[in-house]
Amino acid sequence: MDCVVISPSMVPQQLSRVKTDRRDAKRLAHFLRSGDLVTIWIPRCRDRSDPRLGARDDARLCERRIRQQLLKFLLRQGRRFTEGVSHWTKTHWSWIRRQTFDFEAQNQLLADAIATADQAQSRITRLNADI
């Protein structure tokens, strides 16, 4: 029997007031036939021991931390992103790169944070390609 694992967060949602196992099963079967479900890969024990997976998780954590630090720095300087809806898009990054400050130390701190975030992103990309 063929078996796939589906990410619950990737299942298309339909508004329904009545929720039963039978209706859920029909809905999942429909989405599986139409190809709308996203299958996920569950690592086996030997795959989980791969050090690259841990390195990728560490790199993601590093990237998240530097992004949080960058946002906090900008907020402390009174800079608030209002040009778009969400953070870390191309528009948001171009807004960050356009920021300038009166003191050179602040400009250097911003440039260093941007460079660190870029390095973290390139490390994640490299590790994903290796895996």
Backbone torsions as a table, in degrees:
resi	resn	phi	psi	omega
1	MET	NA	130.2	178.8
2	ASP	-76.8	134.5	-177.8
3	CYS	-134.1	134.6	176.1
4	VAL	-126.9	152.9	177.0
5	VAL	-106.4	129.2	-175.6
6	ILE	-111.8	138.9	175.3
7	SER	-75.6	120.6	-177.9
8	PRO	-60.1	-32.3	-178.8
9	SER	-72.7	-14.5	-178.3
10	MET	-100.3	3.8	178.2
11	VAL	-77.9	126.4	178.2
12	PRO	-58.2	138.9	-176.9
13	GLN	-97.8	139.2	172.7
14	GLN	-126.2	135.1	179.5
15	LEU	-74.2	123.6	179.4
16	SER	-148.4	134.0	-179.8
17	ARG	-81.3	-29.6	-179.0
18	VAL	-101.1	127.4	-178.6
19	LYS	-123.8	115.5	177.2
20	THR	-131.8	161.0	178.1
21	ASP	-62.9	-37.8	-179.4
22	ARG	-63.6	-45.4	179.6
23	ARG	-66.3	-41.0	177.1
24	ASP	-60.9	-42.6	-179.9
25	ALA	-64.0	-42.5	178.1
26	LYS	-63.3	-43.1	-179.1
27	ARG	-64.7	-43.9	178.5
28	LEU	-64.6	-41.0	178.3
29	ALA	-62.4	-41.9	178.8
30	HIS	-60.5	-48.5	-178.8
31	PHE	-67.1	-33.9	178.3
32	LEU	-66.3	-43.4	177.8
33	ARG	-63.7	-38.1	-176.7
34	SER	-80.7	-9.8	178.6
35	GLY	82.0	17.8	-177.9
36	ASP	-87.2	-5.3	-179.6
37	LEU	-92.9	141.9	179.6
38	VAL	-100.6	119.3	178.4
39	THR	-83.3	148.8	178.3
40	ILE	-118.6	161.4	-178.2
41	TRP	-107.6	124.9	177.0
42	ILE	-98.1	118.0	-178.0
43	PRO	-67.3	139.7	175.1
44	ARG	-78.6	170.7	-177.3
45	CYS	-56.5	-44.5	-177.9
46	ARG	-69.7	-29.4	177.7
47	ASP	-71.5	-36.5	-179.1
48	ARG	-67.2	-22.2	179.1
49	SER	-82.2	-2.6	178.3
50	ASP	-66.7	119.9	-176.5
51	PRO	-64.6	-20.0	-179.9
52	ARG	-67.4	-31.1	178.0
53	LEU	-65.4	-43.1	177.2
54	GLY	-65.5	-38.6	178.8
55	ALA	-65.1	-37.5	178.4
56	ARG	-66.9	-41.6	177.0
57	ASP	-62.5	-41.4	177.2
58	ASP	-62.9	-40.3	179.8
59	ALA	-66.2	-38.8	176.9
60	ARG	-63.9	-41.8	178.0
61	LEU	-63.1	-42.5	177.8
62	CYS	-61.4	-43.7	179.3
63	GLU	-63.0	-43.0	179.8
64	ARG	-62.7	-41.8	-179.5
65	ARG	-64.8	-44.8	-178.1
66	ILE	-68.0	-34.7	176.5
67	ARG	-65.2	-41.3	177.6
68	GLN	-63.8	-41.8	178.1
69	GLN	-63.4	-39.6	179.3
70	LEU	-63.9	-44.8	177.7
71	LEU	-63.2	-41.7	179.4
72	LYS	-63.5	-41.6	178.4
73	PHE	-60.3	-46.9	-179.3
74	LEU	-64.5	-39.4	178.5
75	LEU	-65.9	-38.1	177.5
76	ARG	-64.0	-27.1	179.0
77	GLN	-88.7	2.4	178.7
78	GLY	81.8	17.8	180.0
79	ARG	-99.0	120.5	-178.4
80	ARG	-126.9	129.9	-178.8
81	PHE	-75.3	117.7	-178.9
82	THR	-126.4	2.2	-175.7
83	GLU	-78.7	-23.9	-176.4
84	GLY	-139.9	-175.5	-176.0
85	VAL	-89.4	-45.8	-171.7
86	SER	-120.3	157.3	178.6
87	HIS	-82.7	160.6	172.4
88	TRP	67.6	22.9	171.4
89	THR	-91.1	175.1	177.2
90	LYS	-60.2	-39.1	179.2
91	THR	-64.1	-42.7	179.9
92	HIS	-64.6	-45.2	179.3
93	TRP	-63.5	-39.8	179.0
94	SER	-66.7	-35.0	175.8
95	TRP	-63.7	-43.4	179.3
96	ILE	-62.2	-43.7	-177.6
97	ARG	-68.2	-22.6	178.7
98	ARG	-82.4	-10.0	-176.5
99	GLN	-69.1	135.2	174.0
100	THR	-133.5	152.8	-176.6
101	PHE	-127.4	164.4	-179.0
102	ASP	-71.5	-35.6	-177.4
103	PHE	-98.1	136.7	-178.1
104	GLU	-63.7	-32.7	179.6
105	ALA	-62.0	-38.2	178.1
106	GLN	-67.3	-40.6	178.1
107	ASN	-64.2	-39.1	178.3
108	GLN	-67.7	-39.1	178.0
109	LEU	-63.5	-42.1	177.9
110	LEU	-64.2	-45.6	179.9
111	ALA	-62.1	-40.1	178.9
112	ASP	-65.2	-41.6	179.2
113	ALA	-65.4	-40.8	178.2
114	ILE	-64.1	-43.8	-180.0
115	ALA	-63.9	-40.2	178.7
116	THR	-65.3	-41.1	177.3
117	ALA	-64.6	-40.3	177.8
118	ASP	-63.9	-41.3	178.4
119	GLN	-64.1	-41.4	178.9
120	ALA	-63.4	-41.9	179.5
121	GLN	-65.7	-41.9	179.2
122	SER	-67.3	-33.6	176.6
123	ARG	-65.4	-42.0	177.7
124	ILE	-62.6	-44.1	178.9
125	THR	-60.5	-43.3	-180.0
126	ARG	-64.8	-43.6	179.6
127	LEU	-67.2	-38.4	176.4
128	ASN	-62.1	-40.4	178.9
129	ALA	-66.3	-37.0	179.0
130	ASP	-67.0	-40.3	-178.1
131	ILE	-69.8	NA	NA
